[in-house]
Amino acid sequence: MIRALVADDEALMRTGIRLILENADDIDVVAEAGNGREAAEACRAQDIDVALLDIKMPGGDGIAAAEDIARLSPRTSVVMLTAFGEEASVTRALRAGASGFLLKDTGPAELIHAVRLAARGEPVLAPRITRRLLEQHVTSGRDTEAALRRTEELTPAERDVLRLLGTGLSNAEIADRLYLSAGTVKAHISRILTRTGCANRVQAAVLAHDAGLLTGR
């Protein structure tokens, strides 16, 4: 079973998300929180696989919670819930250690699928704003030289995987593109995270953009 936490300051929103997720046979919502501080404490105290956090909450927002969870409960995948047009906040959340983000109007089936992806360590990025997020916010004011230094120790194969990670592809899609097994891709990604100091694959995707790997630099 995937053990999930839902954090939102609106009780009605929490209830709706919980009811959707518990329709899935493999997801159990084991905790709820009304702010980020409560969410971080719950993840520390319980064995949470996926935490769904509203970005904007009083008494400790989702971004601060993502930082705390990344430090205190690194096995927990954090997915931020956001409204369309909040890409700047999402950028901060990704850099804080979140595994991805979903729009609040995400449909039930897509929400369940996203939690399953997050539990497997796959990125969860809402397609409607992913490209705009990466191109307009993540790469603005980037320190390309610093990003390139962080990728210096990567092998050519790892750089290829990192480049495709930056386009938002899943492990299976990267494997197909590079004619590798899914296990090999997963091993490459693990080494990439270690060598670059990235907390998760989303931060690695940001690094790929910062380093200019997608433009062929």
C-alpha positions in Angstrom: 0.0 0.0 0.0 1.1 3.6 -0.7 0.8 5.6 2.5 -0.2 9.2 1.7 -0.6 12.4 3.5 -2.8 15.3 2.4 -2.0 18.9 3.6 -4.3 21.8 2.9 -5.7 24.5 5.1 -9.2 24.0 3.6 -10.9 20.9 5.3 -13.2 20.5 2.3 -10.2 20.2 -0.1 -8.5 17.7 2.1 -11.6 15.6 2.3 -12.1 15.6 -1.4 -8.6 14.6 -2.1 -8.7 11.8 0.5 -12.0 10.4 -0.9 -10.5 10.4 -4.4 -7.3 8.6 -3.4 -9.0 6.1 -1.2 -11.0 4.9 -4.2 -7.7 3.3 -5.3 -6.9 -0.1 -4.0 -3.3 0.6 -3.4 -3.4 4.0 -1.7 -4.2 4.7 1.9 -4.4 8.3 3.3 -2.9 7.8 6.7 -2.6 11.4 7.8 -4.0 14.9 7.1 -2.6 18.3 8.0 -3.9 21.9 8.0 -0.6 23.5 7.6 3.0 22.8 6.6 4.3 22.5 10.1 1.8 19.7 10.9 2.6 18.0 7.6 6.3 17.9 8.3 5.7 16.6 11.8 3.4 13.8 10.5 6.0 12.7 7.9 8.6 12.6 10.6 6.4 10.6 13.0 4.9 8.2 10.4 6.0 6.1 7.5 4.7 8.4 4.6 5.4 7.5 1.0 3.8 10.5 -0.7 2.9 13.9 0.8 0.5 16.1 -1.1 1.0 19.7 0.1 -0.8 22.9 -0.8 1.8 25.6 -1.5 0.0 28.4 0.3 -1.1 27.6 3.8 -1.1 29.8 7.0 1.0 28.7 9.9 3.8 27.1 7.8 3.4 26.9 4.1 4.1 24.0 1.7 7.5 25.2 0.6 8.8 25.4 4.2 7.3 21.9 4.8 9.0 20.5 1.7 12.4 21.7 3.0 11.7 20.1 6.4 10.4 16.9 4.9 13.5 16.6 2.6 15.7 16.9 5.7 13.7 14.9 8.2 12.0 12.3 6.1 14.0 12.0 2.8 12.2 8.8 1.7 8.9 10.8 1.4 8.1 12.1 -2.0 6.6 15.6 -1.8 4.1 16.7 -4.5 2.9 20.3 -4.3 -0.7 21.3 -5.1 -0.9 24.7 -6.9 -3.2 26.9 -8.9 -2.4 27.8 -12.5 -0.1 30.8 -12.7 1.9 30.2 -9.5 5.0 29.0 -11.3 7.4 31.2 -9.3 6.2 29.5 -6.1 6.5 26.1 -7.7 10.1 26.9 -8.7 11.0 27.6 -5.0 9.2 24.4 -4.0 11.2 22.3 -6.5 14.5 23.8 -5.3 13.4 23.0 -1.7 13.2 19.3 -2.5 9.6 18.7 -3.8 9.3 15.9 -6.3 6.9 17.8 -8.5 3.6 19.6 -8.7 0.0 19.2 -9.7 -2.7 21.7 -10.5 -5.6 21.8 -8.1 -8.1 21.1 -10.9 -6.3 17.8 -11.7 -8.9 15.0 -12.4 -9.4 12.0 -10.1 -7.7 9.5 -12.4 -4.7 11.8 -13.0 -4.4 12.5 -9.3 -4.3 8.7 -8.4 -1.8 8.1 -11.3 0.4 11.0 -10.0 0.6 9.5 -6.5 1.6 6.2 -7.9 4.3 7.8 -9.9 5.6 9.8 -7.0 5.7 6.6 -4.8 8.0 5.1 -7.5 10.2 8.1 -7.5 9.0 9.3 -10.9 8.5 13.1 -11.5 5.1 14.5 -11.2 4.9 17.7 -13.3 1.6 19.2 -14.6 2.1 19.3 -18.3 0.2 22.5 -18.9 2.8 24.6 -17.1 5.9 22.5 -17.0 7.6 24.0 -20.0 6.8 27.5 -19.1 8.0 26.9 -15.5 11.4 25.5 -16.7 12.0 28.0 -19.5 10.7 31.2 -17.9 11.5 30.8 -14.2 14.1 28.0 -13.5 16.5 29.2 -16.2 16.1 32.9 -15.5 19.1 34.3 -13.7 20.7 30.8 -13.7 24.4 30.4 -13.0 25.4 28.3 -16.0 29.0 27.9 -15.0 28.2 26.7 -11.5 25.7 24.2 -13.0 28.3 23.0 -15.5 30.8 22.4 -12.7 28.3 20.2 -10.9 28.0 18.0 -14.0 31.8 17.7 -14.6 32.1 14.3 -13.0 29.3 12.7 -15.0 30.1 10.2 -17.7 28.9 10.8 -21.3 26.1 8.2 -20.7 25.0 9.9 -17.5 25.0 13.3 -19.3 22.7 11.8 -21.9 20.3 10.6 -19.2 20.4 13.9 -17.4 19.6 15.8 -20.7 16.6 13.6 -21.3 15.6 14.0 -17.6 15.5 17.7 -18.3 12.8 17.2 -20.9 10.5 15.5 -18.4 10.8 12.0 -19.7 10.1 9.0 -17.5 12.6 6.2 -16.9 10.9 4.0 -19.5 10.9 6.8 -22.1 14.6 7.5 -21.4 15.4 3.8 -21.8 13.6 3.7 -25.1 15.4 6.8 -26.4 18.9 5.5 -25.4 18.3 1.8 -26.0 18.9 0.9 -22.4 17.1 -1.2 -19.8 14.9 0.6 -17.3 17.2 -0.8 -14.5 20.3 0.8 -16.2 18.5 4.1 -16.4 17.5 4.0 -12.8 21.1 3.2 -11.8 22.4 6.1 -13.9 19.9 8.5 -12.3 21.0 7.3 -8.8 24.6 8.1 -9.7 23.6 11.5 -11.2 21.9 12.5 -8.0 24.9 11.5 -5.9 27.5 13.2 -8.1 25.6 16.4 -8.6 24.2 16.8 -5.1 20.6 16.9 -6.3 17.9 15.7 -3.8 15.7 14.2 -6.5 15.2 13.9 -10.2 13.2 17.1 -10.5 16.2 19.1 -9.1 18.3 17.2 -11.6 16.0 18.3 -14.4 16.4 21.9 -13.2 20.2 21.4 -13.2 20.1 20.1 -16.8 18.4 23.3 -17.8 20.8 25.5 -15.8 23.8 23.8 -17.4 22.4 24.3 -20.9 22.3 20.6 -21.7 19.0 20.9 -23.5 20.4 23.5 -25.8 23.5 21.5 -26.7 26.0 23.7 -24.9 
